[in-house]
Amino acid sequence: MATEITAPMAGKIIEVKVKVGDSVQEDDELFTLEAMKMEMPIVAPAAGTVKEIKVEAGDAVEGDQVLAILE
């Protein structure tokens, strides 16, 4: 079952820490989001494999935008 990783709020992706095919564990950091002059880690909600990454470093994102899909 696929799990969508979404942005908690609008901001800018400053780092992508995974690539397609990577295995991740629950709470592994996937992205770093800069919002309101703070850096916020975006972590995996569950263990899985990164199936798709929909953003790259430097991208502006909206709240609830899908950043990646875990399988």
TIVO-2410 file (N, C-alpha, C; in nm, 3 decimals):
# residues 71
REC num residu      c1      c2      c3 atome chaine
REC   1      M   0.084  -0.118   0.000     N      A
REC   1      M   0.000   0.000   0.000    CA      A
REC   1      M   0.088   0.125   0.000     C      A
REC   2      A   0.058   0.218  -0.088     N      A
REC   2      A   0.139   0.339  -0.101    CA      A
REC   2      A   0.103   0.440   0.007     C      A
REC   3      T   0.205   0.511   0.055     N      A
REC   3      T   0.187   0.616   0.155    CA      A
REC   3      T   0.239   0.746   0.095     C      A
REC   4      E   0.156   0.850   0.094     N      A
REC   4      E   0.198   0.980   0.044    CA      A
REC   4      E   0.262   1.061   0.157     C      A
REC   5      I   0.376   1.121   0.128     N      A
REC   5      I   0.443   1.210   0.221    CA      A
REC   5      I   0.408   1.351   0.176     C      A
REC   6      T   0.347   1.430   0.264     N      A
REC   6      T   0.303   1.564   0.226    CA      A
REC   6      T   0.373   1.671   0.310     C      A
REC   7      A   0.375   1.792   0.255     N      A
REC   7      A   0.433   1.905   0.326    CA      A
REC   7      A   0.337   1.950   0.436     C      A
REC   8      P   0.386   1.972   0.557     N      A
REC   8      P   0.298   2.015   0.666    CA      A
REC   8      P   0.252   2.160   0.650     C      A
REC   9      M   0.328   2.240   0.574     N      A
REC   9      M   0.293   2.380   0.551    CA      A
REC   9      M   0.369   2.429   0.428     C      A
REC  10      A   0.333   2.546   0.380     N      A
REC  10      A   0.403   2.604   0.266    CA      A
REC  10      A   0.546   2.639   0.305     C      A
REC  11      G   0.637   2.624   0.211     N      A
REC  11      G   0.776   2.657   0.236    CA      A
REC  11      G   0.862   2.620   0.117     C      A
REC  12      K   0.990   2.600   0.144     N      A
REC  12      K   1.086   2.568   0.038    CA      A
REC  12      K   1.164   2.443   0.079     C      A
REC  13      I   1.175   2.349  -0.013     N      A
REC  13      I   1.256   2.229   0.012    CA      A
REC  13      I   1.402   2.269   0.000     C      A
REC  14      I   1.477   2.252   0.109     N      A
REC  14      I   1.618   2.290   0.102    CA      A
REC  14      I   1.711   2.169   0.092     C      A
REC  15      E   1.657   2.049   0.121     N      A
REC  15      E   1.739   1.928   0.107    CA      A
REC  15      E   1.650   1.807   0.087     C      A
REC  16      V   1.690   1.723  -0.010     N      A
REC  16      V   1.626   1.593  -0.032    CA      A
REC  16      V   1.727   1.489   0.013     C      A
REC  17      K   1.691   1.409   0.113     N      A
REC  17      K   1.787   1.317   0.174    CA      A
REC  17      K   1.775   1.173   0.126     C      A
REC  18      V   1.681   1.146   0.035     N      A
REC  18      V   1.661   1.010  -0.014    CA      A
REC  18      V   1.652   1.013  -0.166     C      A
REC  19      K   1.661   0.894  -0.225     N      A
REC  19      K   1.640   0.882  -0.369    CA      A
REC  19      K   1.547   0.764  -0.396     C      A
REC  20      V   1.493   0.758  -0.515     N      A
REC  20      V   1.402   0.650  -0.551    CA      A
REC  20      V   1.474   0.516  -0.532     C      A
REC  21      G   1.405   0.423  -0.468     N      A
REC  21      G   1.461   0.290  -0.443    CA      A
REC  21      G   1.519   0.274  -0.304     C      A
REC  22      D   1.540   0.385  -0.232     N      A
REC  22      D   1.594   0.376  -0.096    CA      A
REC  22      D   1.493   0.311  -0.002     C      A
REC  23      S   1.542   0.228   0.087     N      A
REC  23      S   1.458   0.175   0.196    CA      A
REC  23      S   1.469   0.269   0.313     C      A
REC  24      V   1.356   0.301   0.374     N      A
REC  24      V   1.354   0.390   0.490    CA      A
REC  24      V   1.279   0.326   0.604     C      A
REC  25      Q   1.314   0.367   0.724     N      A
REC  25      Q   1.245   0.321   0.844    CA      A
REC  25      Q   1.156   0.434   0.896     C      A
REC  26      E   1.061   0.399   0.979     N      A
REC  26      E   0.975   0.501   1.039    CA      A
REC  26      E   1.061   0.605   1.109     C      A
REC  27      D   1.029   0.731   1.090     N      A
REC  27      D   1.097   0.847   1.149    CA      A
REC  27      D   1.231   0.881   1.084     C      A
REC  28      D   1.270   0.813   0.975     N      A
REC  28      D   1.389   0.855   0.900    CA      A
REC  28      D   1.358   0.990   0.834     C      A
REC  29      E   1.455   1.080   0.832     N      A
REC  29      E   1.434   1.211   0.770    CA      A
REC  29      E   1.445   1.199   0.619     C      A
REC  30      L   1.343   1.248   0.548     N      A
REC  30      L   1.337   1.240   0.402    CA      A
REC  30      L   1.371   1.373   0.336     C      A
REC  31      F   1.321   1.481   0.394     N      A
REC  31      F   1.339   1.615   0.338    CA      A
REC  31      F   1.364   1.713   0.452     C      A
REC  32      T   1.423   1.829   0.415     N      A
REC  32      T   1.429   1.941   0.506    CA      A
REC  32      T   1.351   2.055   0.440     C      A
REC  33      L   1.253   2.107   0.513     N      A
REC  33      L   1.166   2.215   0.465    CA      A
REC  33      L   1.199   2.342   0.541     C      A
REC  34      E   1.216   2.451   0.469     N      A
REC  34      E   1.235   2.580   0.534    CA      A
REC  34      E   1.103   2.656   0.525     C      A
REC  35      A   1.050   2.693   0.641     N      A
REC  35      A   0.924   2.767   0.647    CA      A
REC  35      A   0.930   2.864   0.764     C      A
REC  36      M   0.889   2.985   0.742     N      A
REC  36      M   0.887   3.087   0.848    CA      A
REC  36      M   1.025   3.100   0.915     C      A
REC  37      K   1.130   3.098   0.836     N      A
REC  37      K   1.269   3.111   0.882    CA      A
REC  37      K   1.315   3.000   0.975     C      A
REC  38      M   1.245   2.883   0.969     N      A
REC  38      M   1.285   2.767   1.048    CA      A
REC  38      M   1.310   2.650   0.953     C      A
REC  39      E   1.401   2.562   0.991     N      A
REC  39      E   1.422   2.438   0.918    CA      A
REC  39      E   1.345   2.328   0.988     C      A
REC  40      M   1.267   2.253   0.911     N      A
REC  40      M   1.180   2.151   0.967    CA      A
REC  40      M   1.206   2.017   0.896     C      A
REC  41      P   1.240   1.913   0.971     N      A
REC  41      P   1.258   1.782   0.908    CA      A
REC  41      P   1.122   1.722   0.872     C      A
REC  42      I   1.115   1.659   0.756     N      A
REC  42      I   0.996   1.583   0.717    CA      A
REC  42      I   1.038   1.437   0.719     C      A
REC  43      V   0.971   1.358   0.802     N      A
REC  43      V   1.014   1.221   0.828    CA      A
REC  43      V   0.914   1.120   0.772     C      A
REC  44      A   0.962   0.997   0.756     N      A
REC  44      A   0.877   0.889   0.708    CA      A
REC  44      A   0.777   0.849   0.816     C      A
REC  45      P   0.648   0.840   0.782     N      A
REC  45      P   0.549   0.798   0.881    CA      A
REC  45      P   0.550   0.648   0.906     C      A
REC  46      A   0.616   0.574   0.817     N      A
REC  46      A   0.622   0.428   0.830    CA      A
REC  46      A   0.743   0.379   0.751     C      A
REC  47      A   0.782   0.255   0.775     N      A
REC  47      A   0.891   0.194   0.698    CA      A
REC  47      A   0.842   0.164   0.557     C      A
REC  48      G   0.933   0.168   0.461     N      A
REC  48      G   0.896   0.137   0.323    CA      A
REC  48      G   1.009   0.165   0.228     C      A
REC  49      T   0.976   0.165   0.099     N      A
REC  49      T   1.072   0.195  -0.006    CA      A
REC  49      T   1.023   0.319  -0.080     C      A
REC  50      V   1.116   0.409  -0.110     N      A
REC  50      V   1.080   0.531  -0.182    CA      A
REC  50      V   1.047   0.493  -0.326     C      A
REC  51      K   0.920   0.514  -0.364     N      A
REC  51      K   0.873   0.479  -0.499    CA      A
REC  51      K   0.887   0.598  -0.594     C      A
REC  52      E   0.859   0.718  -0.543     N      A
REC  52      E   0.859   0.837  -0.628    CA      A
REC  52      E   0.891   0.960  -0.544     C      A
REC  53      I   0.971   1.051  -0.602     N      A
REC  53      I   0.999   1.180  -0.539    CA      A
REC  53      I   0.947   1.286  -0.634     C      A
REC  54      K   0.861   1.374  -0.584     N      A
REC  54      K   0.793   1.471  -0.668    CA      A
REC  54      K   0.851   1.611  -0.659     C      A
REC  55      V   0.954   1.632  -0.577     N      A
REC  55      V   1.014   1.765  -0.561    CA      A
REC  55      V   1.166   1.751  -0.560     C      A
REC  56      E   1.233   1.864  -0.575     N      A
REC  56      E   1.379   1.865  -0.562    CA      A
REC  56      E   1.419   1.987  -0.480     C      A
REC  57      A   1.543   1.989  -0.436     N      A
REC  57      A   1.592   2.100  -0.354    CA      A
REC  57      A   1.571   2.231  -0.429     C      A
REC  58      G   1.521   2.331  -0.356     N      A
REC  58      G   1.496   2.461  -0.415    CA      A
REC  58      G   1.351   2.484  -0.453     C      A
REC  59      D   1.271   2.376  -0.459     N      A
REC  59      D   1.130   2.389  -0.496    CA      A
REC  59      D   1.049   2.454  -0.385     C      A
REC  60      A   0.960   2.545  -0.424     N      A
REC  60      A   0.861   2.600  -0.331    CA      A
REC  60      A   0.743   2.504  -0.330     C      A
REC  61      V   0.691   2.475  -0.211     N      A
REC  61      V   0.579   2.381  -0.198    CA      A
REC  61      V   0.466   2.445  -0.118     C      A
REC  62      E   0.347   2.395  -0.140     N      A
REC  62      E   0.228   2.438  -0.067    CA      A
REC  62      E   0.200   2.338   0.045     C      A
REC  63      G   0.124   2.380   0.143     N      A
REC  63      G   0.082   2.289   0.248    CA      A
REC  63      G   0.001   2.174   0.189     C      A
REC  64      D   0.024   2.054   0.237     N      A
REC  64      D  -0.042   1.931   0.192    CA      A
REC  64      D  -0.003   1.886   0.051     C      A
REC  65      Q   0.096   1.951  -0.009     N      A
REC  65      Q   0.146   1.906  -0.141    CA      A
REC  65      Q   0.219   1.773  -0.122     C      A
REC  66      V   0.198   1.678  -0.214     N      A
REC  66      V   0.266   1.549  -0.207    CA      A
REC  66      V   0.412   1.568  -0.249     C      A
REC  67      L   0.503   1.525  -0.159     N      A
REC  67      L   0.647   1.537  -0.184    CA      A
REC  67      L   0.705   1.406  -0.235     C      A
REC  68      A   0.655   1.294  -0.184     N      A
REC  68      A   0.708   1.163  -0.220    CA      A
REC  68      A   0.604   1.056  -0.191     C      A
REC  69      I   0.628   0.940  -0.250     N      A
REC  69      I   0.540   0.825  -0.226    CA      A
REC  69      I   0.626   0.708  -0.179     C      A
REC  70      L   0.585   0.648  -0.066     N      A
REC  70      L   0.651   0.529  -0.014    CA      A
REC  70      L   0.564   0.408  -0.046     C      A
REC  71      E   0.628   0.297  -0.069     N      A
REC  71      E   0.555   0.174  -0.096    CA      A
REC  71      E   0.591   0.070   0.006     C      A
***
